[in-house]
């Protein structure tokens, strides 16, 4: 049998095959729905527990179900007749959320276990699980200049408390469904996804959106200060949303990546201080920095080693951070204006 690597949904599925996306009312899930819709797929079932008016994006012509996927019966309903299932549903957010609400994060394992079982029972061909770089051993991330993390660095296991352990355990479920039942599963470890239509206010936002918002608010109020969590030396890599959904598609349809966790992120490491500088540059302002060491700040350093994804897919996320951040800044700026005008916003 000849392996069929580097395929995508458009070359693998019929356009009327049913694609199910859990967490479709969120940032990445909503972008993935639009991505498949724009490719011409006519049967997409989008599922999220949020009320429909609160979904980040809604794509015309898509079946939308408001259901909490923590419950088994809802997962069965969601996966009925599915050909492919993408599970991005989780209770999560930026560091301000996952450090404070570990129980909520851990409870997402209910979603993952029920969804993979429901997809298997429904006869789906493939199942995708959105894991996270938080699954990596935190002992390897204590220095801002820590080496980039390879897929093998998840073990010996010492994942981030709460959210990271939930992801690591759910990866194991996916691997065992392939090993024991022959159900094709795919796993991507996301590294800090950002872009328009993402959370930008309220406590669940991630660093790029938070920095853009803080610069925009400072300009709007005439303030000359910006508050930074930690000392600003923490380092991360940030992946633009368009690269993320393209990578999900490629990973899902690669025969060499069945039940094999793989990094999905950029390998461009940047400090929080430099991220602030970039946001200031885009906003055309320079602000006085106030550091708050008591706020959540996560591990000291985390970056994606992309050796494996380049080897398997001959591709890696490559949108330059400044390009993606400009688009994100402009979108958040409009959201900020709309909020002041009393219009509905994405938050």
C-alpha positions as CSV (number, residue, x, y, z in Angstrom):
1,X,0.0,0.0,0.0
2,X,1.4,3.4,-1.0
3,X,1.2,6.1,1.7
4,X,-0.7,9.2,0.8
5,X,1.0,12.0,2.7
6,X,0.4,15.8,2.4
7,X,-3.2,15.5,1.4
8,X,-5.9,17.9,2.5
9,X,-9.7,17.6,3.0
10,X,-10.4,19.0,-0.5
11,X,-8.6,16.1,-2.1
12,X,-9.7,13.4,0.3
13,X,-13.4,13.9,1.0
14,X,-16.5,14.4,-1.1
15,X,-17.9,17.9,-0.8
16,X,-21.1,16.5,0.7
17,X,-19.4,14.5,3.4
18,X,-20.4,15.6,6.9
19,X,-17.6,17.4,8.9
20,X,-18.3,18.0,12.6
21,X,-16.4,20.6,14.5
22,X,-16.7,20.8,18.3
23,X,-16.0,24.1,19.9
24,X,-17.1,25.9,16.7
25,X,-18.3,28.9,18.6
26,X,-14.8,29.7,19.7
27,X,-11.9,31.3,18.0
28,X,-10.1,28.4,16.3
29,X,-13.2,26.3,15.8
30,X,-15.0,29.2,14.2
31,X,-12.1,29.8,11.9
32,X,-11.9,26.1,10.9
33,X,-15.6,26.1,10.1
34,X,-15.1,29.0,7.7
35,X,-12.0,27.4,6.2
36,X,-13.9,24.3,5.2
37,X,-16.9,26.2,4.1
38,X,-14.7,28.3,1.8
39,X,-13.3,25.1,0.3
40,X,-16.8,24.2,-0.8
41,X,-17.9,21.7,1.8
42,X,-21.7,21.7,1.9
43,X,-22.3,19.7,5.1
44,X,-20.6,21.2,8.2
45,X,-22.0,20.7,11.7
46,X,-20.8,23.3,14.1
47,X,-21.2,22.6,17.8
48,X,-20.6,24.8,20.9
49,X,-22.2,25.2,24.3
50,X,-22.4,29.0,24.1
51,X,-25.7,30.5,23.0
52,X,-25.6,31.2,19.3
53,X,-25.5,35.0,19.6
54,X,-22.3,34.6,21.6
55,X,-20.4,32.5,19.0
56,X,-17.3,34.3,17.8
57,X,-18.1,33.6,14.1
58,X,-21.1,32.1,12.4
59,X,-20.8,30.9,8.8
60,X,-23.9,31.1,6.6
61,X,-25.2,27.7,5.4
62,X,-23.6,25.7,8.3
63,X,-25.7,23.6,10.7
64,X,-25.2,25.1,14.2
65,X,-26.0,23.2,17.4
66,X,-25.9,24.7,20.9
67,X,-24.9,21.8,23.1
68,X,-22.5,21.1,26.0
69,X,-20.2,18.4,24.8
70,X,-19.3,17.4,28.4
71,X,-22.4,15.2,28.2
72,X,-22.3,11.8,26.4
73,X,-25.7,12.1,24.8
74,X,-24.8,15.5,23.3
75,X,-21.6,14.0,21.8
76,X,-23.6,11.2,20.2
77,X,-26.0,13.7,18.6
78,X,-23.1,15.8,17.4
79,X,-21.3,12.9,15.7
80,X,-24.3,11.4,14.0
81,X,-23.4,10.5,10.3
82,X,-20.0,12.3,10.6
83,X,-17.2,11.4,8.2
84,X,-14.7,13.5,10.1
85,X,-14.8,14.9,13.6
86,X,-12.6,17.8,14.8
87,X,-12.7,18.3,18.6
88,X,-11.6,21.8,19.6
89,X,-14.1,22.1,22.4
90,X,-12.5,22.9,25.8
91,X,-12.8,25.3,28.7
92,X,-9.7,27.3,28.3
93,X,-8.1,30.7,27.8
94,X,-4.9,32.6,28.2
95,X,-2.6,32.2,31.2
96,X,-4.8,34.4,33.3
97,X,-7.5,31.7,33.0
98,X,-5.7,28.4,33.0
99,X,-3.6,29.2,36.1
100,X,-6.7,30.2,38.1
101,X,-9.3,27.7,36.9
102,X,-7.5,24.3,36.8
103,X,-10.6,22.3,37.7
104,X,-12.6,23.8,34.8
105,X,-9.7,23.0,32.5
106,X,-9.4,19.4,33.8
107,X,-13.1,18.8,33.3
108,X,-12.6,19.2,29.5
109,X,-11.4,15.6,29.6
110,X,-15.1,14.7,29.7
111,X,-15.5,16.3,26.3
112,X,-12.5,14.5,24.8
113,X,-13.4,11.0,26.1
114,X,-17.1,11.3,25.1
115,X,-16.3,12.8,21.6
116,X,-13.8,10.2,20.5
117,X,-16.1,7.4,21.6
118,X,-19.1,9.0,19.9
119,X,-17.1,9.5,16.7
120,X,-15.9,5.9,16.8
121,X,-19.4,4.6,17.3
122,X,-20.8,6.8,14.6
123,X,-18.4,5.3,12.1
124,X,-16.4,8.4,11.4
125,X,-13.3,7.9,9.3
126,X,-11.0,10.3,11.2
127,X,-10.9,12.2,14.5
128,X,-8.8,15.3,15.3
129,X,-7.8,16.3,18.8
130,X,-6.5,19.8,19.5
131,X,-3.8,19.4,22.1
132,X,-1.5,22.1,23.5
133,X,2.1,22.9,24.2
134,X,1.0,23.0,27.8
135,X,1.4,19.2,27.7
136,X,5.2,19.5,27.7
137,X,7.4,18.9,30.7
138,X,7.5,22.2,32.6
139,X,11.0,21.3,33.9
140,X,12.3,22.1,30.4
141,X,10.7,25.5,30.4
142,X,12.3,27.3,33.3
143,X,14.5,29.6,31.3
144,X,13.5,32.2,28.8
145,X,16.2,30.9,26.5
146,X,15.1,27.3,26.9
147,X,15.6,25.1,23.8
148,X,12.7,24.5,21.5
149,X,10.5,21.7,22.5
150,X,10.4,18.5,20.4
151,X,7.5,16.1,20.4
152,X,9.4,13.6,22.5
153,X,9.8,16.2,25.3
154,X,6.3,15.5,26.7
155,X,7.8,12.5,28.5
156,X,8.9,12.0,31.3
157,X,5.5,13.6,32.0
158,X,5.3,16.8,34.0
159,X,2.7,18.8,32.2
160,X,1.3,22.1,33.2
161,X,-1.1,21.6,36.1
162,X,-4.8,21.3,35.1
163,X,-4.9,22.2,31.4
164,X,-1.7,20.5,30.4
165,X,-2.5,17.2,32.1
166,X,-5.9,17.2,30.5
167,X,-4.3,17.5,27.1
168,X,-1.7,14.9,27.7
169,X,-4.2,12.3,29.0
170,X,-6.6,13.0,26.1
171,X,-3.7,12.4,23.7
172,X,-3.3,9.0,25.2
173,X,-7.0,8.3,24.6
174,X,-6.6,9.1,20.9
175,X,-3.5,6.9,20.6
176,X,-5.2,3.9,22.3
177,X,-8.3,4.2,20.1
178,X,-6.0,3.7,17.1
179,X,-3.9,1.0,18.8
180,X,-6.8,-1.0,20.2
181,X,-9.7,-0.3,17.9
182,X,-8.1,0.9,14.6
183,X,-9.9,4.2,14.8
184,X,-7.8,6.8,12.9
185,X,-7.0,9.8,15.2
186,X,-4.7,12.8,14.7
187,X,-3.2,15.1,17.3
188,X,-1.7,18.6,17.0
189,X,-0.1,20.4,19.9
190,X,-1.0,24.1,19.4
191,X,1.5,26.8,20.3
192,X,-0.2,30.1,21.1
193,X,-2.7,30.9,18.3
194,X,-3.7,34.5,17.7
195,X,-5.5,36.6,15.1
196,X,-8.8,38.4,14.4
197,X,-12.0,37.0,15.8
198,X,-10.2,35.8,18.9
199,X,-10.8,36.7,22.6
200,X,-9.3,40.1,23.3
201,X,-10.9,41.2,26.6
202,X,-12.4,39.6,29.7
203,X,-9.6,37.5,31.1
204,X,-9.3,34.6,28.7
205,X,-7.3,36.5,26.0
206,X,-3.8,35.5,25.1
207,X,-0.7,37.7,25.1
208,X,-0.9,39.1,21.5
209,X,-4.5,40.2,21.9
210,X,-3.9,41.5,25.4
211,X,-1.0,43.7,24.3
212,X,-2.8,45.1,21.3
213,X,-5.8,45.9,23.5
214,X,-3.7,47.5,26.2
215,X,-1.9,49.8,23.6
216,X,-5.3,50.7,22.1
217,X,-6.8,51.5,25.5
218,X,-3.8,53.6,26.5
219,X,-4.0,55.6,23.3
220,X,-7.8,56.1,23.7
221,X,-7.6,57.2,27.3
222,X,-4.5,59.3,27.0
223,X,-2.6,57.1,29.4
224,X,1.2,56.7,29.0
225,X,1.4,53.4,30.9
226,X,1.0,49.7,30.1
227,X,0.8,46.9,32.7
228,X,2.8,43.8,32.0
229,X,2.4,40.5,33.8
230,X,5.7,39.2,35.2
231,X,8.9,40.9,34.3
232,X,8.5,40.7,30.5
233,X,11.4,38.3,29.9
234,X,9.1,35.3,29.4
235,X,9.4,34.0,25.9
236,X,6.9,32.3,23.5
237,X,6.2,31.6,19.9
238,X,2.9,32.8,18.3
239,X,1.1,31.3,15.3
240,X,-1.4,33.2,13.1
241,X,-4.8,31.7,12.8
242,X,-4.7,31.1,9.1
243,X,-1.6,28.9,9.5
244,X,-3.3,27.0,12.3
245,X,-6.3,25.9,10.3
246,X,-4.2,25.0,7.3
247,X,-2.0,22.9,9.5
248,X,-5.0,21.2,11.1
249,X,-6.2,20.1,7.7
250,X,-2.8,18.8,6.6
251,X,-2.2,16.9,9.8
252,X,-5.6,15.3,9.7
253,X,-5.0,13.9,6.2
254,X,-1.4,12.7,6.6
255,X,-1.1,8.9,6.9
256,X,2.2,9.2,8.7
257,X,0.6,11.2,11.5
258,X,-2.0,8.8,12.6
259,X,-2.1,8.9,16.5
260,X,1.2,10.8,16.4
261,X,1.3,14.1,18.4
262,X,3.0,16.9,16.4
263,X,3.8,20.5,17.1
264,X,1.7,23.1,15.3
265,X,3.3,26.5,15.9
266,X,6.0,28.9,14.7
267,X,9.6,28.5,15.7
268,X,10.0,32.3,16.1
269,X,10.8,33.0,19.7
270,X,9.9,36.4,21.1
271,X,9.9,37.9,24.6
272,X,6.8,39.5,26.1
273,X,8.8,42.8,26.3
274,X,9.5,42.6,22.5
275,X,5.9,41.7,21.9
276,X,4.9,44.9,23.7
277,X,7.4,46.8,21.6
278,X,5.9,45.4,18.4
279,X,2.4,46.3,19.6
280,X,3.6,49.8,20.4
281,X,5.2,50.1,16.9
282,X,1.9,49.1,15.2
283,X,0.0,51.6,17.4
284,X,2.5,54.4,16.9
285,X,3.1,55.0,20.6
286,X,5.7,54.4,23.3
287,X,4.4,53.6,26.8
288,X,5.9,53.4,30.3
289,X,6.0,49.8,31.4
290,X,4.6,48.8,34.8
291,X,5.5,45.2,35.7
292,X,3.3,43.1,38.0
293,X,5.1,40.1,39.3
294,X,2.0,38.8,41.2
295,X,0.0,38.2,38.0
296,X,-0.1,34.8,36.2
297,X,2.9,34.5,33.8
298,X,3.2,30.8,33.0
299,X,6.5,29.1,32.2
300,X,9.6,31.2,31.6
301,X,10.2,30.0,28.0
302,X,8.4,27.9,25.4
303,X,9.1,27.5,21.7
304,X,8.2,25.0,19.0
305,X,10.8,22.7,17.5
306,X,9.5,22.3,13.9
307,X,12.0,19.7,12.7
308,X,9.3,17.0,12.7
309,X,6.6,18.9,10.9
310,X,9.0,20.1,8.2
311,X,10.2,16.5,7.7
312,X,6.7,15.1,7.4
313,X,4.7,17.9,5.7
314,X,7.5,19.9,4.1
315,X,5.7,22.9,5.6
316,X,5.6,24.9,8.8
317,X,3.5,28.0,9.9
318,X,5.3,31.0,8.4
319,X,3.1,34.1,8.7
320,X,5.5,36.8,10.1
321,X,4.5,37.9,13.5
322,X,4.4,41.6,12.6
323,X,2.1,40.9,9.7
324,X,-0.3,38.8,11.7
325,X,-0.2,41.2,14.7
326,X,-1.1,44.2,12.4
327,X,-4.2,42.4,11.3
328,X,-5.0,41.5,14.9
329,X,-4.4,45.0,16.1
330,X,-6.6,46.6,13.5
331,X,-9.5,44.2,14.2
332,X,-9.3,44.7,18.0
333,X,-9.1,48.5,17.4
334,X,-12.4,48.3,15.5
335,X,-13.9,46.1,18.2
336,X,-12.9,48.6,20.8
337,X,-14.5,51.4,18.9
338,X,-17.7,49.3,18.4
339,X,-17.8,48.6,22.2
340,X,-17.6,52.3,23.0
341,X,-20.4,52.9,20.5
342,X,-22.6,50.3,22.2
343,X,-22.4,47.8,19.4
344,X,-22.2,44.1,19.8
345,X,-18.6,42.9,19.9
346,X,-16.6,39.6,20.0
347,X,-15.2,39.2,23.5
